[in-house]
């Protein structure tokens, strides 16, 4: 059985004390209310990470992640953070390839392939984001876009390294817009992603790959989305900033 994961992406929100407050509420709710084997992950800004890792000690269902990592191991890259640094404070995951990084910071599939390699070399699990824009979907290019992001970003990996990845499908047209892909639209892409993994690796690798849906997922639409056979959880944006909403999404898998 592949892992069910609900990952929260706080993006550039919450000051230090606000972050500690929200996270404290999340871990206590998860302890009291989550009864399944699913994992809750919070990907916070770097200023929170060390303190949140300390707070989460002893909570087996909660993990921490970063929102980005540099492709180099170290060096003169002012303002950047390395995978080794992230690993050293006890985080387990790193989001890579989020559409906002692609759009605002010009991150390409080629660059992301290097970041994937560095993150894996430091024993962290990448949450690798892929997805199409509204224009690409309307032009019926969404399958081609998804395939190219996979091929150029992660399909250079051998099966052992690929098996450490979590894939997140995020239709760019549904991020922060309040518009959600229908469960049928999301399932169609998730099934396509899994089929591409079968073709590249094997049925076994594909069956064990966790694929998350990201894009205006909330407590109301999560049950229908997560009921789809190829959707294994969510990458949650706005709703992860509210402890009650986030934990209610995690509890869908109870």
C-alpha positions in Angstrom: 0.0 0.0 0.0 1.4 3.4 -1.0 1.6 6.1 1.7 -1.3 8.5 2.1 0.1 12.0 2.7 -1.5 15.4 3.4 1.2 18.1 3.0 0.6 21.7 4.0 2.5 24.4 2.1 2.5 27.6 4.2 4.2 29.6 1.4 5.4 33.0 2.6 2.9 33.3 5.4 2.9 33.4 9.2 5.5 35.2 11.3 7.6 33.1 13.7 5.1 33.1 16.7 2.1 32.7 14.5 3.7 29.7 12.9 4.5 28.1 16.2 0.9 28.7 17.4 -0.7 27.1 14.3 1.7 24.1 14.3 1.1 23.5 18.0 -2.6 23.3 17.4 -2.0 21.0 14.4 0.1 18.4 16.2 -2.3 18.2 19.2 -5.3 17.8 16.9 -3.5 15.1 14.9 -2.5 13.3 18.1 -6.1 13.3 19.3 -8.1 12.9 16.1 -6.1 11.1 13.4 -6.6 7.3 13.6 -5.3 6.1 10.3 -1.8 5.5 8.9 -1.7 8.7 6.9 1.1 11.2 7.4 0.7 15.0 7.9 3.5 17.1 6.6 4.0 20.9 7.1 6.3 22.7 4.7 7.0 26.0 6.4 9.2 29.0 5.7 12.8 28.4 6.7 12.5 30.6 9.8 10.1 28.1 11.4 11.7 24.8 10.5 14.1 24.1 13.3 11.5 25.0 16.0 8.7 23.0 14.4 11.0 20.0 14.2 11.6 20.3 17.9 7.9 20.6 18.6 7.0 17.6 16.5 9.4 15.2 18.3 7.4 12.2 19.5 4.6 12.8 17.1 4.9 10.0 14.6 2.2 11.1 12.3 3.7 14.6 11.7 6.7 15.5 9.6 8.3 18.7 8.4 9.5 19.9 5.1 11.1 22.9 3.4 9.6 24.8 0.4 12.8 24.8 -1.7 16.5 23.9 -1.7 19.5 25.0 -3.8 21.0 22.6 -6.3 24.6 23.1 -5.0 25.8 21.3 -1.9 27.3 24.6 -0.6 29.0 27.7 -1.7 28.7 31.5 -2.4 25.0 31.6 -2.9 23.8 34.4 -0.7 20.2 34.0 0.5 20.0 30.3 -0.5 19.6 27.2 1.7 21.2 23.8 0.9 19.7 20.3 1.2 22.4 19.4 3.8 21.3 22.3 6.0 17.6 21.2 5.8 18.5 17.7 6.6 20.7 18.8 9.5 17.8 20.2 11.4 15.6 17.1 11.1 13.3 18.0 8.2 12.2 15.0 6.0 10.7 16.6 2.9 11.4 19.4 0.3 8.9 20.8 -2.1 10.6 21.2 -5.5 9.1 22.6 -8.8 6.1 24.4 -7.3 4.4 26.4 -10.0 5.3 29.7 -8.1 9.0 28.8 -8.3 8.6 28.0 -12.0 6.7 31.1 -12.7 8.3 33.8 -10.5 11.9 32.4 -10.3 12.3 30.9 -13.7 13.0 27.4 -12.5 13.2 25.0 -15.4 12.9 21.2 -15.6 16.7 21.1 -16.2 17.4 23.0 -13.0 14.9 21.0 -11.0 16.5 17.7 -12.1 19.7 19.0 -10.5 17.8 20.0 -7.3 16.2 16.6 -7.2 19.6 14.9 -7.3 21.0 17.1 -4.5 18.0 16.6 -2.3 18.0 12.8 -2.8 21.8 12.7 -2.1 21.0 14.3 1.3 18.4 11.7 2.1 15.4 14.0 1.9 12.2 13.2 0.1 11.3 15.6 -2.7 7.6 16.5 -3.2 8.0 17.2 -7.0 5.3 19.5 -8.4 4.0 19.3 -11.9 1.0 20.9 -13.6 -0.4 22.8 -16.6 -1.6 26.4 -16.9 -5.1 27.3 -18.1 -3.8 28.2 -21.5 -2.1 24.9 -21.8 -5.2 23.0 -20.8 -7.4 25.0 -23.1 -5.0 24.2 -26.0 -5.3 20.5 -25.1 -1.5 20.4 -24.2 -1.9 19.3 -20.6 -0.8 15.7 -21.1 2.3 16.8 -23.1 3.2 19.3 -20.4 2.9 16.8 -17.6 4.9 14.2 -19.5 7.7 16.7 -20.3 7.9 17.8 -16.7 8.3 14.1 -15.6 10.7 13.2 -18.3 13.0 16.2 -18.0 12.6 16.6 -14.2 12.7 13.1 -12.6 12.8 10.3 -15.2 16.6 10.4 -15.2 16.5 8.7 -11.8 16.9 4.9 -11.4 13.9 3.1 -9.9 15.4 3.0 -6.4 15.9 6.8 -6.3 12.5 7.5 -8.0 10.8 5.4 -5.4 11.7 8.1 -2.8 9.7 10.8 -4.6 6.3 12.1 -3.9 4.6 13.6 -7.0 2.2 16.5 -6.6 -0.2 17.4 -9.5 -1.2 21.0 -9.2 -3.2 22.4 -12.1 -1.8 26.0 -12.1 -5.2 27.4 -13.0 -6.6 26.0 -9.6 -3.9 27.3 -7.2 -5.2 30.0 -4.9 -8.1 30.7 -7.3 -10.8 29.0 -5.4 -11.4 26.9 -8.6 -10.7 23.2 -8.1 -10.2 20.6 -10.8 -13.2 18.3 -10.7 -12.5 14.9 -9.1 -12.8 13.4 -12.6 -10.3 15.9 -14.1 -7.9 15.3 -11.2 -8.2 11.5 -11.4 -7.6 11.6 -15.2 -4.3 13.3 -14.8 -3.2 11.2 -11.8 -4.0 8.0 -13.7 -2.0 9.4 -16.7 1.0 10.1 -14.4 0.8 6.6 -13.0 0.7 5.2 -16.5 3.8 7.1 -17.5 5.6 5.8 -14.4 4.6 2.2 -15.4 6.0 2.8 -18.9 9.3 4.2 -17.5 9.8 1.9 -14.5 7.3 -0.8 -13.7 3.8 -1.4 -12.4 5.3 -2.1 -8.9 7.1 1.3 -8.8 3.9 3.1 -10.1 1.7 1.3 -7.6 4.0 2.4 -4.7 4.3 6.1 -5.8 2.3 8.6 -3.8 0.6 11.2 -6.0 -0.9 14.2 -4.3 -3.5 16.7 -5.7 -2.8 20.4 -5.1 -5.1 23.2 -6.1 -7.7 24.8 -3.8 -8.2 21.6 -1.8 -10.3 22.1 1.3 -12.3 20.1 3.9 -15.4 20.2 1.7 -13.9 18.9 -1.6 -11.2 16.7 -0.1 -13.4 13.6 0.5 -14.5 13.4 -3.1 -11.0 14.0 -4.4 -9.3 11.6 -2.1 -11.9 8.9 -3.0 -10.4 8.7 -6.5 -8.2 5.5 -7.0 -5.1 7.4 -8.0 -5.2 10.4 -5.6 -3.2 9.6 -2.5 -3.6 12.9 -0.6 -3.1 16.6 -1.1 -0.7 19.4 -1.2 -2.6 22.0 0.7 -2.1 25.8 0.4 -4.5 28.2 2.1 -6.3 25.6 4.2 -3.0 24.6 5.8 -2.8 28.0 7.5 -5.9 27.1 9.5 -5.3 24.2 11.9 -8.9 23.1 12.0 -9.2 23.0 8.2 -5.9 21.3 7.7 -6.5 18.5 10.2 -10.0 18.0 8.9 -8.4 17.3 5.5 -5.9 14.9 7.1 -8.8 13.1 8.8 -10.4 12.2 5.5 -8.1 9.1 5.5 -9.2 8.0 9.0 
